Amino acid sequence: MNPSKLRWRARRGMLENDLILTRFLDRCATRLTPAQTAALLQLLDLPDTELFDLLMVRSEPAPPLDHPDVRALLEQLRAA
């Protein structure tokens, strides 16, 4: 996915999520693999509160999100 389209798709209503995602995309958008992009799009389908809980390690991914690509991307997002 085009980095600018991905950035637009990543815009959130919750400021905290928006800041984390923007910081991550500023550093990594052009280097994301197709698997990482797919994992990010899955995370972006979540409501803001669920995404924030995952980013803040208040919860862990549950099926169908519980797979290695999503977990690896969450680690990268948490480090952002």
Biopython code that builds the backbone (N, CA, C, O; Angstrom):
import numpy as np
from Bio.PDB.StructureBuilder import StructureBuilder

atoms = [
    (1, "MET", "N", (0.844, -1.177, 0.000)),
    (1, "MET", "CA", (0.000, 0.000, 0.000)),
    (1, "MET", "C", (0.891, 1.242, 0.000)),
    (1, "MET", "O", (1.912, 1.289, 0.686)),
    (2, "ASN", "N", (0.505, 2.202, -0.747)),
    (2, "ASN", "CA", (1.206, 3.474, -0.830)),
    (2, "ASN", "C", (1.327, 4.087, 0.571)),
    (2, "ASN", "O", (0.337, 4.130, 1.301)),
    (3, "PRO", "N", (2.528, 4.567, 0.965)),
    (3, "PRO", "CA", (2.698, 5.132, 2.308)),
    (3, "PRO", "C", (1.734, 6.274, 2.633)),
    (3, "PRO", "O", (1.283, 6.381, 3.774)),
    (4, "SER", "N", (1.409, 7.122, 1.667)),
    (4, "SER", "CA", (0.493, 8.222, 1.967)),
    (4, "SER", "C", (-0.930, 7.702, 2.193)),
    (4, "SER", "O", (-1.660, 8.244, 3.023)),
    (5, "LYS", "N", (-1.326, 6.663, 1.467)),
    (5, "LYS", "CA", (-2.640, 6.058, 1.696)),
    (5, "LYS", "C", (-2.676, 5.355, 3.051)),
    (5, "LYS", "O", (-3.679, 5.410, 3.763)),
    (6, "LEU", "N", (-1.587, 4.704, 3.393)),
    (6, "LEU", "CA", (-1.498, 4.039, 4.682)),
    (6, "LEU", "C", (-1.565, 5.061, 5.815)),
    (6, "LEU", "O", (-2.239, 4.835, 6.819)),
    (7, "ARG", "N", (-0.878, 6.162, 5.656)),
    (7, "ARG", "CA", (-0.901, 7.224, 6.662)),
    (7, "ARG", "C", (-2.323, 7.765, 6.830)),
    (7, "ARG", "O", (-2.769, 8.002, 7.952)),
    (8, "TRP", "N", (-3.034, 7.960, 5.714)),
    (8, "TRP", "CA", (-4.407, 8.443, 5.782)),
    (8, "TRP", "C", (-5.295, 7.418, 6.493)),
    (8, "TRP", "O", (-6.138, 7.779, 7.314)),
    (9, "ARG", "N", (-5.099, 6.158, 6.175)),
    (9, "ARG", "CA", (-5.885, 5.083, 6.787)),
    (9, "ARG", "C", (-5.605, 4.979, 8.284)),
    (9, "ARG", "O", (-6.470, 4.553, 9.050)),
    (10, "ALA", "N", (-4.407, 5.363, 8.701)),
    (10, "ALA", "CA", (-4.004, 5.238, 10.102)),
    (10, "ALA", "C", (-4.500, 6.386, 10.976)),
    (10, "ALA", "O", (-4.337, 6.338, 12.195)),
    (11, "ARG", "N", (-5.092, 7.402, 10.389)),
    (11, "ARG", "CA", (-5.596, 8.523, 11.194)),
    (11, "ARG", "C", (-6.664, 8.023, 12.153)),
    (11, "ARG", "O", (-7.555, 7.262, 11.774)),
    (12, "ARG", "N", (-6.559, 8.462, 13.397)),
    (12, "ARG", "CA", (-7.458, 7.980, 14.445)),
    (12, "ARG", "C", (-8.150, 9.147, 15.125)),
    (12, "ARG", "O", (-7.696, 10.288, 15.050)),
    (13, "GLY", "N", (-9.250, 8.843, 15.785)),
    (13, "GLY", "CA", (-9.957, 9.838, 16.567)),
    (13, "GLY", "C", (-9.326, 10.044, 17.929)),
    (13, "GLY", "O", (-9.498, 11.100, 18.538)),
    (14, "MET", "N", (-8.603, 9.059, 18.411)),
    (14, "MET", "CA", (-7.956, 9.130, 19.717)),
    (14, "MET", "C", (-6.530, 9.645, 19.532)),
    (14, "MET", "O", (-5.716, 9.012, 18.860)),
    (15, "LEU", "N", (-6.242, 10.776, 20.121)),
    (15, "LEU", "CA", (-4.952, 11.450, 19.936)),
    (15, "LEU", "C", (-3.774, 10.534, 20.261)),
    (15, "LEU", "O", (-2.782, 10.522, 19.533)),
    (16, "GLU", "N", (-3.873, 9.778, 21.329)),
    (16, "GLU", "CA", (-2.756, 8.925, 21.736)),
    (16, "GLU", "C", (-2.419, 7.904, 20.645)),
    (16, "GLU", "O", (-1.250, 7.700, 20.316)),
    (17, "ASN", "N", (-3.446, 7.271, 20.093)),
    (17, "ASN", "CA", (-3.213, 6.323, 19.002)),
    (17, "ASN", "C", (-2.623, 7.031, 17.792)),
    (17, "ASN", "O", (-1.694, 6.532, 17.157)),
    (18, "ASP", "N", (-3.167, 8.189, 17.484)),
    (18, "ASP", "CA", (-2.701, 8.951, 16.331)),
    (18, "ASP", "C", (-1.211, 9.283, 16.469)),
    (18, "ASP", "O", (-0.457, 9.167, 15.503)),
    (19, "LEU", "N", (-0.795, 9.688, 17.646)),
    (19, "LEU", "CA", (0.617, 10.029, 17.871)),
    (19, "LEU", "C", (1.522, 8.807, 17.710)),
    (19, "LEU", "O", (2.574, 8.891, 17.077)),
    (20, "ILE", "N", (1.116, 7.688, 18.275)),
    (20, "ILE", "CA", (1.922, 6.466, 18.170)),
    (20, "ILE", "C", (2.024, 6.013, 16.717)),
    (20, "ILE", "O", (3.112, 5.700, 16.233)),
    (21, "LEU", "N", (0.901, 5.981, 16.034)),
    (21, "LEU", "CA", (0.893, 5.525, 14.638)),
    (21, "LEU", "C", (1.659, 6.474, 13.727)),
    (21, "LEU", "O", (2.388, 6.030, 12.840)),
    (22, "THR", "N", (1.499, 7.764, 13.939)),
    (22, "THR", "CA", (2.216, 8.748, 13.120)),
    (22, "THR", "C", (3.722, 8.618, 13.317)),
    (22, "THR", "O", (4.478, 8.634, 12.346)),
    (23, "ARG", "N", (4.154, 8.491, 14.553)),
    (23, "ARG", "CA", (5.586, 8.344, 14.846)),
    (23, "ARG", "C", (6.133, 7.076, 14.184)),
    (23, "ARG", "O", (7.214, 7.091, 13.595)),
    (24, "PHE", "N", (5.387, 5.998, 14.286)),
    (24, "PHE", "CA", (5.802, 4.736, 13.668)),
    (24, "PHE", "C", (5.890, 4.876, 12.154)),
    (24, "PHE", "O", (6.881, 4.470, 11.548)),
    (25, "LEU", "N", (4.866, 5.446, 11.547)),
    (25, "LEU", "CA", (4.853, 5.576, 10.091)),
    (25, "LEU", "C", (5.919, 6.550, 9.593)),
    (25, "LEU", "O", (6.459, 6.366, 8.502)),
    (26, "ASP", "N", (6.225, 7.575, 10.373)),
    (26, "ASP", "CA", (7.308, 8.493, 9.992)),
    (26, "ASP", "C", (8.621, 7.742, 9.838)),
    (26, "ASP", "O", (9.422, 8.053, 8.957)),
    (27, "ARG", "N", (8.839, 6.759, 10.690)),
    (27, "ARG", "CA", (10.095, 6.002, 10.652)),
    (27, "ARG", "C", (10.056, 4.806, 9.705)),
    (27, "ARG", "O", (11.077, 4.460, 9.110)),
    (28, "CYS", "N", (8.897, 4.173, 9.557)),
    (28, "CYS", "CA", (8.881, 2.850, 8.927)),
    (28, "CYS", "C", (7.984, 2.686, 7.708)),
    (28, "CYS", "O", (8.023, 1.629, 7.079)),
    (29, "ALA", "N", (7.193, 3.659, 7.352)),
    (29, "ALA", "CA", (6.170, 3.468, 6.312)),
    (29, "ALA", "C", (6.742, 2.957, 4.993)),
    (29, "ALA", "O", (6.140, 2.100, 4.346)),
    (30, "THR", "N", (7.884, 3.471, 4.597)),
    (30, "THR", "CA", (8.435, 3.082, 3.295)),
    (30, "THR", "C", (9.122, 1.712, 3.325)),
    (30, "THR", "O", (9.451, 1.163, 2.274)),
    (31, "ARG", "N", (9.339, 1.158, 4.528)),
    (31, "ARG", "CA", (10.035, -0.125, 4.638)),
    (31, "ARG", "C", (9.138, -1.284, 5.054)),
    (31, "ARG", "O", (9.624, -2.398, 5.249)),
    (32, "LEU", "N", (7.844, -1.043, 5.192)),
    (32, "LEU", "CA", (6.950, -2.112, 5.638)),
    (32, "LEU", "C", (6.831, -3.200, 4.578)),
    (32, "LEU", "O", (6.673, -2.916, 3.391)),
    (33, "THR", "N", (6.908, -4.421, 5.018)),
    (33, "THR", "CA", (6.698, -5.560, 4.121)),
    (33, "THR", "C", (5.196, -5.727, 3.899)),
    (33, "THR", "O", (4.395, -5.162, 4.645)),
    (34, "PRO", "N", (4.809, -6.490, 2.891)),
    (34, "PRO", "CA", (3.377, -6.757, 2.710)),
    (34, "PRO", "C", (2.734, -7.400, 3.950)),
    (34, "PRO", "O", (1.591, -7.086, 4.282)),
    (35, "ALA", "N", (3.449, -8.284, 4.625)),
    (35, "ALA", "CA", (2.907, -8.925, 5.832)),
    (35, "ALA", "C", (2.716, -7.901, 6.949)),
    (35, "ALA", "O", (1.714, -7.943, 7.663)),
    (36, "GLN", "N", (3.669, -6.981, 7.103)),
    (36, "GLN", "CA", (3.541, -5.944, 8.119)),
    (36, "GLN", "C", (2.394, -4.997, 7.790)),
    (36, "GLN", "O", (1.654, -4.576, 8.679)),
    (37, "THR", "N", (2.250, -4.667, 6.525)),
    (37, "THR", "CA", (1.153, -3.799, 6.108)),
    (37, "THR", "C", (-0.188, -4.465, 6.386)),
    (37, "THR", "O", (-1.115, -3.817, 6.872)),
    (38, "ALA", "N", (-0.295, -5.743, 6.083)),
    (38, "ALA", "CA", (-1.536, -6.475, 6.348)),
    (38, "ALA", "C", (-1.838, -6.521, 7.845)),
    (38, "ALA", "O", (-2.989, -6.367, 8.253)),
    (39, "ALA", "N", (-0.809, -6.733, 8.660)),
    (39, "ALA", "CA", (-0.998, -6.754, 10.111)),
    (39, "ALA", "C", (-1.444, -5.379, 10.612)),
    (39, "ALA", "O", (-2.326, -5.281, 11.466)),
    (40, "LEU", "N", (-0.836, -4.327, 10.083)),
    (40, "LEU", "CA", (-1.222, -2.976, 10.482)),
    (40, "LEU", "C", (-2.670, -2.690, 10.099)),
    (40, "LEU", "O", (-3.415, -2.104, 10.884)),
    (41, "LEU", "N", (-3.065, -3.090, 8.921)),
    (41, "LEU", "CA", (-4.445, -2.865, 8.491)),
    (41, "LEU", "C", (-5.428, -3.624, 9.384)),
    (41, "LEU", "O", (-6.522, -3.128, 9.656)),
    (42, "GLN", "N", (-5.058, -4.798, 9.834)),
    (42, "GLN", "CA", (-5.912, -5.535, 10.771)),
    (42, "GLN", "C", (-6.055, -4.767, 12.077)),
    (42, "GLN", "O", (-7.149, -4.670, 12.632)),
    (43, "LEU", "N", (-4.952, -4.227, 12.561)),
    (43, "LEU", "CA", (-5.008, -3.448, 13.800)),
    (43, "LEU", "C", (-5.831, -2.181, 13.619)),
    (43, "LEU", "O", (-6.547, -1.765, 14.530)),
    (44, "LEU", "N", (-5.729, -1.574, 12.457)),
    (44, "LEU", "CA", (-6.463, -0.334, 12.211)),
    (44, "LEU", "C", (-7.966, -0.556, 12.109)),
    (44, "LEU", "O", (-8.738, 0.397, 12.213)),
    (45, "ASP", "N", (-8.388, -1.789, 11.908)),
    (45, "ASP", "CA", (-9.818, -2.100, 11.885)),
    (45, "ASP", "C", (-10.436, -2.123, 13.285)),
    (45, "ASP", "O", (-11.658, -2.145, 13.431)),
    (46, "LEU", "N", (-9.586, -2.118, 14.304)),
    (46, "LEU", "CA", (-10.075, -2.159, 15.681)),
    (46, "LEU", "C", (-10.594, -0.793, 16.114)),
    (46, "LEU", "O", (-10.147, 0.236, 15.607)),
    (47, "PRO", "N", (-11.535, -0.787, 17.049)),
    (47, "PRO", "CA", (-11.934, 0.491, 17.658)),
    (47, "PRO", "C", (-10.745, 1.104, 18.407)),
    (47, "PRO", "O", (-9.839, 0.394, 18.843)),
    (48, "ASP", "N", (-10.763, 2.410, 18.545)),
    (48, "ASP", "CA", (-9.644, 3.110, 19.179)),
    (48, "ASP", "C", (-9.296, 2.573, 20.561)),
    (48, "ASP", "O", (-8.117, 2.408, 20.871)),
    (49, "THR", "N", (-10.275, 2.303, 21.383)),
    (49, "THR", "CA", (-9.975, 1.847, 22.742)),
    (49, "THR", "C", (-9.295, 0.482, 22.745)),
    (49, "THR", "O", (-8.378, 0.252, 23.533)),
    (50, "GLU", "N", (-9.729, -0.421, 21.876)),
    (50, "GLU", "CA", (-9.085, -1.744, 21.798)),
    (50, "GLU", "C", (-7.656, -1.626, 21.284)),
    (50, "GLU", "O", (-6.754, -2.287, 21.798)),
    (51, "LEU", "N", (-7.449, -0.793, 20.278)),
    (51, "LEU", "CA", (-6.099, -0.581, 19.753)),
    (51, "LEU", "C", (-5.202, 0.023, 20.824)),
    (51, "LEU", "O", (-4.062, -0.409, 20.991)),
    (52, "PHE", "N", (-5.700, 1.005, 21.544)),
    (52, "PHE", "CA", (-4.907, 1.638, 22.595)),
    (52, "PHE", "C", (-4.528, 0.630, 23.675)),
    (52, "PHE", "O", (-3.394, 0.631, 24.153)),
    (53, "ASP", "N", (-5.466, -0.227, 24.061)),
    (53, "ASP", "CA", (-5.149, -1.248, 25.065)),
    (53, "ASP", "C", (-4.047, -2.183, 24.580)),
    (53, "ASP", "O", (-3.185, -2.580, 25.364)),
    (54, "LEU", "N", (-4.065, -2.534, 23.309)),
    (54, "LEU", "CA", (-2.991, -3.373, 22.757)),
    (54, "LEU", "C", (-1.660, -2.630, 22.743)),
    (54, "LEU", "O", (-0.624, -3.198, 23.086)),
    (55, "LEU", "N", (-1.690, -1.376, 22.351)),
    (55, "LEU", "CA", (-0.453, -0.590, 22.279)),
    (55, "LEU", "C", (0.147, -0.343, 23.658)),
    (55, "LEU", "O", (1.368, -0.274, 23.795)),
    (56, "MET", "N", (-0.695, -0.210, 24.677)),
    (56, "MET", "CA", (-0.228, 0.053, 26.035)),
    (56, "MET", "C", (-0.008, -1.228, 26.840)),
    (56, "MET", "O", (0.260, -1.173, 28.041)),
    (57, "VAL", "N", (-0.121, -2.374, 26.179)),
    (57, "VAL", "CA", (0.069, -3.697, 26.776)),
    (57, "VAL", "C", (-0.931, -3.939, 27.918)),
    (57, "VAL", "O", (-0.631, -4.638, 28.886)),
    (58, "ARG", "N", (-2.096, -3.360, 27.785)),
    (58, "ARG", "CA", (-3.177, -3.638, 28.730)),
    (58, "ARG", "C", (-3.898, -4.920, 28.341)),
    (58, "ARG", "O", (-4.585, -5.532, 29.158)),
    (59, "SER", "N", (-3.735, -5.314, 27.096)),
    (59, "SER", "CA", (-4.308, -6.566, 26.613)),
    (59, "SER", "C", (-3.387, -7.111, 25.537)),
    (59, "SER", "O", (-2.498, -6.418, 25.041)),
    (60, "GLU", "N", (-3.620, -8.357, 25.190)),
    (60, "GLU", "CA", (-2.860, -9.012, 24.125)),
    (60, "GLU", "C", (-3.837, -9.402, 23.020)),
    (60, "GLU", "O", (-5.034, -9.538, 23.271)),
    (61, "PRO", "N", (-3.337, -9.581, 21.803)),
    (61, "PRO", "CA", (-4.236, -9.915, 20.697)),
    (61, "PRO", "C", (-4.959, -11.238, 20.925)),
    (61, "PRO", "O", (-4.374, -12.228, 21.366)),
    (62, "ALA", "N", (-6.236, -11.218, 20.613)),
    (62, "ALA", "CA", (-7.053, -12.428, 20.675)),
    (62, "ALA", "C", (-7.370, -12.843, 19.241)),
    (62, "ALA", "O", (-7.313, -12.018, 18.328)),
    (63, "PRO", "N", (-7.703, -14.110, 19.041)),
    (63, "PRO", "CA", (-8.053, -14.532, 17.682)),
    (63, "PRO", "C", (-9.161, -13.633, 17.121)),
    (63, "PRO", "O", (-10.078, -13.265, 17.855)),
    (64, "PRO", "N", (-9.095, -13.289, 15.882)),
    (64, "PRO", "CA", (-8.212, -13.722, 14.803)),
    (64, "PRO", "C", (-6.912, -12.912, 14.708)),
    (64, "PRO", "O", (-6.109, -13.159, 13.808)),
    (65, "LEU", "N", (-6.689, -11.959, 15.608)),
    (65, "LEU", "CA", (-5.470, -11.141, 15.547)),
    (65, "LEU", "C", (-4.248, -11.829, 16.142)),
    (65, "LEU", "O", (-3.125, -11.365, 15.949)),
    (66, "ASP", "N", (-4.445, -12.901, 16.845)),
    (66, "ASP", "CA", (-3.343, -13.542, 17.552)),
    (66, "ASP", "C", (-2.514, -14.401, 16.599)),
    (66, "ASP", "O", (-2.666, -15.621, 16.544)),
    (67, "HIS", "N", (-1.626, -13.727, 15.845)),
    (67, "HIS", "CA", (-0.674, -14.456, 15.013)),
    (67, "HIS", "C", (0.649, -13.693, 14.985)),
    (67, "HIS", "O", (0.682, -12.510, 15.323)),
    (68, "PRO", "N", (1.715, -14.336, 14.597)),
    (68, "PRO", "CA", (3.057, -13.759, 14.721)),
    (68, "PRO", "C", (3.242, -12.398, 14.040)),
    (68, "PRO", "O", (3.937, -11.538, 14.581)),
    (69, "ASP", "N", (2.640, -12.185, 12.877)),
    (69, "ASP", "CA", (2.823, -10.904, 12.186)),
    (69, "ASP", "C", (2.249, -9.743, 12.990)),
    (69, "ASP", "O", (2.862, -8.679, 13.081)),
    (70, "VAL", "N", (1.075, -9.951, 13.570)),
    (70, "VAL", "CA", (0.452, -8.895, 14.377)),
    (70, "VAL", "C", (1.255, -8.669, 15.647)),
    (70, "VAL", "O", (1.488, -7.524, 16.036)),
    (71, "ARG", "N", (1.676, -9.737, 16.293)),
    (71, "ARG", "CA", (2.461, -9.581, 17.527)),
    (71, "ARG", "C", (3.784, -8.850, 17.257)),
    (71, "ARG", "O", (4.193, -7.996, 18.044)),
    (72, "ALA", "N", (4.441, -9.181, 16.164)),
    (72, "ALA", "CA", (5.708, -8.520, 15.827)),
    (72, "ALA", "C", (5.476, -7.038, 15.529)),
    (72, "ALA", "O", (6.257, -6.189, 15.958)),
    (73, "LEU", "N", (4.424, -6.733, 14.810)),
    (73, "LEU", "CA", (4.133, -5.331, 14.510)),
    (73, "LEU", "C", (3.760, -4.576, 15.779)),
    (73, "LEU", "O", (4.154, -3.420, 15.940)),
    (74, "LEU", "N", (3.019, -5.195, 16.673)),
    (74, "LEU", "CA", (2.700, -4.539, 17.942)),
    (74, "LEU", "C", (3.961, -4.190, 18.704)),
    (74, "LEU", "O", (4.048, -3.109, 19.286)),
    (75, "GLU", "N", (4.930, -5.073, 18.714)),
    (75, "GLU", "CA", (6.200, -4.786, 19.395)),
    (75, "GLU", "C", (6.871, -3.551, 18.791)),
    (75, "GLU", "O", (7.414, -2.716, 19.515)),
    (76, "GLN", "N", (6.831, -3.443, 17.476)),
    (76, "GLN", "CA", (7.425, -2.281, 16.815)),
    (76, "GLN", "C", (6.648, -1.017, 17.154)),
    (76, "GLN", "O", (7.243, 0.030, 17.410)),
    (77, "LEU", "N", (5.336, -1.110, 17.155)),
    (77, "LEU", "CA", (4.508, 0.053, 17.491)),
    (77, "LEU", "C", (4.719, 0.479, 18.937)),
    (77, "LEU", "O", (4.776, 1.672, 19.235)),
    (78, "ARG", "N", (4.833, -0.481, 19.820)),
    (78, "ARG", "CA", (5.046, -0.170, 21.247)),
    (78, "ARG", "C", (6.396, 0.513, 21.448)),
    (78, "ARG", "O", (6.542, 1.335, 22.353)),
    (79, "ALA", "N", (7.366, 0.190, 20.631)),
    (79, "ALA", "CA", (8.692, 0.803, 20.744)),
    (79, "ALA", "C", (8.722, 2.205, 20.146)),
    (79, "ALA", "O", (9.639, 2.982, 20.412)),
    (80, "ALA", "N", (7.709, 2.525, 19.332)),
    (80, "ALA", "CA", (7.672, 3.847, 18.678)),
    (80, "ALA", "C", (7.402, 4.883, 19.732)),
    (80, "ALA", "O", (7.327, 6.072, 19.424)),
]
sb = StructureBuilder()
sb.init_structure("model")
sb.init_model(0)
sb.init_chain("A")
sb.init_seg("    ")
for serial, (resi, resn, name, xyz) in enumerate(atoms, 1):
    if name == "N":
        sb.init_residue(resn, " ", resi, " ")
    sb.init_atom(name, np.array(xyz, "f"), 0.0, 1.0, " ", f" {name:<3s}", serial, name[0])
structure = sb.get_structure()
